[in-house]
Amino acid sequence: MLIMNKITITTTNSIENSTIQKYIELISTNVVVGTNFFSDFGASFTDIFGGFSNTYQNKLQRIYKIAISNLKEEAFRLGANAIVSLKVDFDEISGKGKSMFMVSAVGMAVSVKYTKTDLSQLELGSTQISFNQLEKEITKRLIVKQLEKGELPTKEQWVYLMSNPIDEIIQDLLKNYLELSDNHEYLDERKKLLQENFAEYIKQTNPDIAINTLYSNISLHFKKIWNLLNRTNLFSPQNILNLIEENNLKIAIKCLAIKKEFYTKEDLLLMKKIIDHIDSLPDTGKIEFSKDGLLSKEKERYICQDGHKNNLEFKFCLGDGCGVNIKGLKEDDCRLIESYRLKVDSLDFLING
């Protein structure tokens, strides 16, 4: 079982006597405090020039530890057991007459395999829980209990959630989000906060959980779910393949336009499978000879799935409200498919040369 405080952190790109099995994700955290946090900054010049202000140094160390703790929590959430290439920066932010102090920490979350000796040494340490960890766990439990009672997060709780996402509440938040009125004026304060923050919150959560939650609801709530997927760049070729296999072709085609932050070889293979599925779609219409009247000559016609007859030069049916081709696809669908095909060809070139 992975324990958060057993996560190893190093400023180097490797860990001695271990092998990195997987580079999971680049992670970062920012801790921002007001300059009044350093109430002793006006300590005597003798104290500062004669050495370090002990109180000032202790407070710097405190926010440094908070940043490292936040980074460990993010790595733990992603299933990592180590962070390599750690970098920490201290900056001052000024604006509108106010001054803030920020500590930024960034590193690569990885999964490493230790030698038996090193692993046994890691397990000898006693588990320690910081006050910061305890406070976060309490806040998390309060939010979960509120949602179980049907109470949405407050403004302060949304601030917490953006830095400390809770994956298990995505479904509850989504359910409430889908029930929101499109008219912003009729929403109470907490519903407005949900409408404003939910898409950004999804970006902070585990992408696999977010993707599966959203795509599993898209058939019933297409417009809102598609907008969320598009805003959060959660393109999922596997879920689009699932939609095609479930005969939700129209929805699947609309999802081809969604972007993804990064593409892998595995994505490319699945994306090619989507094209194969589309290219092998059965004809819903047909081409056959027919007459306009008894005395006219027979000629080839395109007859759509609804029986409308069209001259062969028209690829899309001209019948009232029809507009489909021989595969049952509309012109907009075909444009999306061609754009997607270009994307796959370009990605193939970049990955495979």
C-alpha positions as CSV (number, residue, x, y, z in Angstrom):
1,M,0.0,0.0,0.0
2,L,1.3,3.4,-1.0
3,I,1.7,5.8,2.0
4,M,2.0,9.5,1.2
5,N,4.8,10.4,3.5
6,K,6.9,7.5,2.0
7,I,7.1,9.3,-1.4
8,T,10.7,10.0,-2.1
9,I,11.6,13.5,-3.4
10,T,14.9,14.4,-5.1
11,T,16.3,17.4,-7.1
12,T,18.2,14.9,-9.3
13,N,16.6,13.1,-12.3
14,S,17.2,9.6,-10.8
15,I,17.1,7.9,-7.4
16,E,20.0,5.7,-6.2
17,N,19.4,1.9,-6.2
18,S,16.1,2.2,-8.0
19,T,14.7,2.1,-11.5
20,I,12.1,4.5,-12.9
21,Q,9.4,2.3,-14.4
22,K,7.0,5.1,-15.5
23,Y,7.1,8.9,-15.9
24,I,3.6,9.7,-14.8
25,E,3.1,13.5,-15.0
26,L,4.8,16.8,-14.4
27,I,3.3,18.2,-11.3
28,S,3.4,21.6,-9.6
29,T,2.0,23.6,-6.7
30,N,2.0,27.3,-5.7
31,V,1.6,28.6,-2.1
32,V,0.7,32.2,-1.9
33,V,0.7,34.3,1.3
34,G,0.4,37.9,2.1
35,T,3.6,39.8,3.1
36,N,1.9,40.4,6.5
37,F,2.6,36.7,7.1
38,F,6.2,37.8,7.7
39,S,5.3,40.0,10.6
40,D,8.9,40.2,11.7
41,F,10.2,41.4,8.4
42,G,10.9,44.7,10.1
43,A,13.3,43.0,12.5
44,S,16.3,45.0,13.6
45,F,19.0,45.6,11.0
46,T,21.4,44.1,13.5
47,D,19.4,40.9,13.5
48,I,19.3,40.7,9.7
49,F,22.8,41.8,8.9
50,G,24.3,39.9,11.8
51,G,22.9,36.7,10.4
52,F,19.4,35.4,9.6
53,S,16.2,36.4,11.3
54,N,15.2,33.2,13.0
55,T,11.5,33.9,12.9
56,Y,11.7,34.9,9.2
57,Q,13.6,31.8,8.4
58,N,11.2,29.6,10.2
59,K,8.3,31.1,8.3
60,L,10.0,30.5,5.0
61,Q,10.6,27.0,6.0
62,R,7.0,26.6,7.0
63,I,5.6,27.6,3.6
64,Y,8.3,25.5,1.9
65,K,7.1,22.5,3.8
66,I,3.5,23.2,2.8
67,A,4.5,23.4,-0.9
68,I,6.4,20.1,-0.6
69,S,3.4,18.5,1.2
70,N,1.1,19.7,-1.6
71,L,3.4,18.2,-4.2
72,K,3.5,14.9,-2.4
73,E,-0.3,14.8,-2.2
74,E,-0.6,15.4,-5.9
75,A,2.0,12.6,-6.6
76,F,0.1,10.3,-4.3
77,R,-3.2,11.0,-6.1
78,L,-1.6,10.1,-9.4
79,G,-0.3,6.8,-8.0
80,A,3.4,7.9,-8.0
81,N,5.8,6.8,-5.3
82,A,8.5,9.3,-6.0
83,I,9.2,12.8,-7.4
84,V,12.4,13.6,-9.3
85,S,13.9,16.8,-10.7
86,L,12.4,18.9,-7.9
87,K,12.7,22.7,-8.3
88,V,11.5,25.3,-5.8
89,D,11.3,29.0,-6.5
90,F,10.5,32.0,-4.2
91,D,8.8,35.0,-5.8
92,E,7.1,38.2,-4.8
93,I,3.9,39.2,-6.6
94,S,2.9,42.9,-6.6
95,G,-0.2,44.6,-8.0
96,K,-2.9,47.1,-7.2
97,G,-1.0,48.3,-4.2
98,K,-0.8,44.8,-2.7
99,S,2.1,42.5,-2.3
100,M,2.1,38.7,-2.0
101,F,4.8,36.1,-1.6
102,M,4.7,32.9,-3.5
103,V,6.6,29.6,-3.3
104,S,6.4,27.4,-6.4
105,A,7.4,23.8,-6.5
106,V,7.6,21.6,-9.6
107,G,8.8,18.0,-10.2
108,M,8.1,14.9,-12.2
109,A,5.9,12.3,-10.6
110,V,7.3,8.8,-11.2
111,S,6.8,5.2,-10.3
112,V,10.1,3.6,-9.2
113,K,11.1,0.1,-8.3
114,Y,13.4,0.0,-5.3
115,T,15.9,-2.8,-4.4
116,K,14.7,-4.9,-1.5
117,T,17.3,-3.3,0.8
118,D,16.1,0.2,0.1
119,L,12.5,-0.7,0.3
120,S,12.9,-2.2,3.8
121,Q,14.7,0.9,4.9
122,L,11.8,3.1,3.6
123,E,9.4,1.0,5.7
124,L,11.2,1.5,8.9
125,G,10.2,5.2,9.4
126,S,7.2,6.1,11.5
127,T,4.2,7.7,9.9
128,Q,3.9,11.4,10.6
129,I,0.9,13.5,9.8
130,S,1.3,17.3,9.5
131,F,-1.4,19.8,10.7
132,N,-1.7,20.9,7.1
133,Q,-2.6,17.3,6.0
134,L,-5.1,16.9,8.9
135,E,-6.8,20.2,8.1
136,K,-7.1,19.2,4.4
137,E,-8.6,15.9,5.3
138,I,-11.2,17.5,7.6
139,T,-12.2,20.0,4.8
140,K,-12.5,17.2,2.3
141,R,-14.8,15.2,4.6
142,L,-17.0,18.3,5.2
143,I,-17.4,18.9,1.5
144,V,-18.3,15.2,0.8
145,K,-20.9,15.2,3.6
146,Q,-22.4,18.4,2.3
147,L,-22.8,17.0,-1.2
148,E,-24.4,13.9,0.3
149,K,-27.0,16.2,1.8
150,G,-27.5,18.1,-1.5
151,E,-25.5,21.2,-0.4
152,L,-23.1,22.6,-3.0
153,P,-19.6,23.9,-2.1
154,T,-19.2,27.5,-0.8
155,K,-16.8,30.0,-2.4
156,E,-14.1,29.2,0.2
157,Q,-14.5,25.4,-0.5
158,W,-14.1,26.0,-4.2
159,V,-10.8,27.6,-3.5
160,Y,-9.8,24.5,-1.6
161,L,-11.1,22.2,-4.3
162,M,-9.1,23.8,-7.1
163,S,-5.8,22.9,-5.3
164,N,-7.0,19.7,-3.7
165,P,-9.4,18.0,-6.1
166,I,-11.6,15.2,-4.7
167,D,-12.1,12.6,-7.5
168,E,-15.0,10.8,-5.8
169,I,-17.3,13.9,-5.9
170,I,-17.1,14.4,-9.7
171,Q,-20.3,12.4,-10.3
172,D,-22.3,14.3,-7.7
173,L,-21.0,17.7,-9.0
174,L,-21.8,16.7,-12.5
175,K,-25.4,15.6,-11.6
176,N,-26.0,19.0,-10.1
177,Y,-24.3,20.8,-13.0
178,L,-26.5,19.0,-15.5
179,E,-29.6,20.2,-13.6
180,L,-28.6,23.8,-13.7
181,S,-30.8,26.2,-15.6
182,D,-29.3,27.9,-18.6
183,N,-30.6,31.2,-17.3
184,H,-27.8,32.5,-15.0
185,E,-30.2,35.0,-13.4
186,Y,-32.3,32.3,-11.7
187,L,-29.4,30.5,-10.0
188,D,-28.6,31.0,-6.3
189,E,-25.0,31.8,-5.3
190,R,-23.8,28.3,-4.8
191,K,-25.2,27.2,-8.2
192,K,-23.6,30.1,-9.9
193,L,-20.3,29.0,-8.3
194,L,-20.8,25.5,-9.6
195,Q,-21.5,26.8,-13.1
196,E,-18.5,29.0,-13.1
197,N,-16.0,26.6,-11.6
198,F,-16.9,23.1,-12.7
199,A,-15.1,23.0,-16.0
200,E,-11.9,24.3,-14.4
201,Y,-12.3,21.9,-11.6
202,I,-12.5,18.9,-14.0
203,K,-9.0,19.9,-15.3
204,Q,-7.6,19.4,-11.8
205,T,-9.0,16.0,-11.2
206,N,-7.7,12.5,-12.3
207,P,-8.3,12.7,-16.1
208,D,-9.2,9.0,-16.4
209,I,-12.0,9.4,-13.8
210,A,-13.2,12.7,-15.4
211,I,-13.2,11.2,-18.9
212,N,-15.1,8.0,-17.9
213,T,-17.7,10.1,-15.9
214,L,-18.4,12.5,-18.7
215,Y,-18.5,10.1,-21.6
216,S,-20.8,7.8,-19.7
217,N,-23.4,10.6,-19.5
218,I,-23.0,12.1,-23.0
219,S,-25.8,10.2,-24.6
220,L,-28.4,11.7,-22.2
221,H,-26.9,15.2,-21.9
222,F,-25.0,15.7,-25.2
223,K,-24.9,19.5,-25.4
224,K,-23.6,20.2,-21.9
225,I,-21.3,17.2,-21.7
226,W,-19.8,18.0,-25.1
227,N,-19.1,21.6,-24.1
228,L,-17.4,20.3,-20.9
229,L,-15.2,17.9,-22.9
230,N,-14.3,20.5,-25.4
231,R,-13.4,23.1,-22.8
232,T,-11.3,20.7,-20.9
233,N,-9.6,19.0,-23.9
234,L,-10.6,15.5,-22.8
235,F,-10.6,13.8,-26.1
236,S,-10.8,10.0,-25.6
237,P,-10.4,7.7,-28.6
238,Q,-11.4,4.7,-26.6
239,N,-14.6,6.2,-25.4
240,I,-15.4,7.4,-28.9
241,L,-14.9,3.9,-30.2
242,N,-17.3,2.7,-27.5
243,L,-19.9,5.2,-28.7
244,I,-19.6,3.9,-32.3
245,E,-20.0,0.3,-31.1
246,E,-23.1,1.3,-29.1
247,N,-24.6,2.8,-32.3
248,N,-24.1,6.4,-31.1
249,L,-22.4,7.3,-34.3
250,K,-23.7,10.9,-34.6
251,I,-22.4,11.7,-31.0
252,A,-19.1,9.9,-31.7
253,I,-18.5,12.0,-34.8
254,K,-19.2,15.3,-33.0
255,C,-16.6,14.2,-30.4
256,L,-13.9,13.9,-33.1
257,A,-13.5,17.7,-32.9
258,I,-12.4,17.6,-29.2
259,K,-8.7,18.2,-28.5
260,K,-6.2,16.5,-26.2
261,E,-3.3,18.2,-24.4
262,F,-0.9,15.4,-25.4
263,Y,-1.2,12.4,-27.8
264,T,0.5,9.0,-27.4
265,K,1.2,6.1,-29.8
266,E,-1.7,4.3,-28.0
267,D,-4.0,7.2,-28.9
268,L,-2.9,7.1,-32.5
269,L,-3.7,3.4,-32.8
270,L,-7.2,3.9,-31.4
271,M,-7.7,7.0,-33.6
272,K,-6.9,4.9,-36.6
273,K,-9.4,2.3,-35.5
274,I,-12.0,5.0,-35.4
275,I,-11.3,5.8,-39.1
276,D,-11.5,2.1,-39.9
277,H,-14.9,1.9,-38.3
278,I,-16.2,5.0,-40.2
279,D,-14.8,3.8,-43.5
280,S,-16.5,0.5,-43.1
281,L,-20.0,1.9,-42.3
282,P,-22.7,0.2,-44.3
283,D,-24.7,2.1,-46.9
284,T,-28.0,3.3,-45.7
285,G,-29.0,4.6,-49.1
286,K,-28.5,3.1,-52.6
287,I,-27.8,3.8,-56.2
288,E,-30.3,2.4,-58.7
289,F,-31.9,3.1,-62.1
290,S,-35.2,4.8,-62.1
291,K,-37.5,6.9,-64.3
292,D,-39.0,10.3,-63.8
293,G,-42.1,9.2,-65.7
294,L,-43.5,6.5,-68.0
295,L,-42.0,8.0,-71.2
296,S,-38.6,9.1,-69.7
297,K,-35.4,7.1,-69.9
298,E,-34.1,5.3,-66.9
299,K,-31.0,6.8,-65.3
300,E,-29.0,6.2,-62.2
301,R,-30.3,7.9,-59.1
302,Y,-29.1,8.2,-55.5
303,I,-31.9,7.2,-53.2
304,C,-31.4,8.2,-49.6
305,Q,-32.4,6.1,-46.5
306,D,-35.8,7.8,-46.5
307,G,-36.5,7.0,-50.1
308,H,-35.9,10.5,-51.6
309,K,-34.6,10.3,-55.2
310,N,-31.7,12.5,-56.2
311,N,-29.7,13.0,-59.4
312,L,-26.4,11.1,-59.1
313,E,-24.3,14.3,-59.0
314,F,-25.8,15.2,-55.6
315,K,-23.9,13.4,-52.8
316,F,-26.3,14.7,-50.1
317,C,-30.0,14.3,-50.4
318,L,-32.0,17.3,-51.4
319,G,-35.2,16.0,-49.8
320,D,-37.0,18.2,-47.2
321,G,-34.9,18.2,-44.0
322,C,-32.8,15.2,-45.1
323,G,-29.4,16.2,-46.3
324,V,-27.7,12.7,-45.8
325,N,-25.3,10.9,-48.1
326,I,-25.3,7.2,-49.0
327,K,-23.8,6.4,-45.6
328,G,-26.5,8.3,-43.7
329,L,-24.1,11.1,-42.9
330,K,-24.7,14.9,-43.2
331,E,-22.3,17.4,-44.8
332,D,-21.2,18.7,-41.4
333,D,-20.4,15.2,-40.2
334,C,-18.3,14.6,-43.3
335,R,-16.4,17.8,-42.7
336,L,-15.6,16.7,-39.2
337,I,-14.4,13.3,-40.4
338,E,-12.1,14.8,-43.0
339,S,-10.7,17.2,-40.5
340,Y,-10.1,14.4,-38.1
341,R,-8.5,12.3,-40.8
342,L,-6.0,15.1,-41.4
343,K,-5.3,15.2,-37.7
344,V,-4.6,11.5,-37.6
345,D,-2.3,11.6,-40.7
346,S,-0.4,14.5,-39.2
347,L,0.0,12.8,-35.9
348,D,1.1,9.6,-37.6
349,F,3.8,11.6,-39.4
350,L,5.0,13.2,-36.2
351,I,5.1,10.0,-34.2
352,N,6.3,7.5,-36.8
353,G,7.9,9.7,-39.4
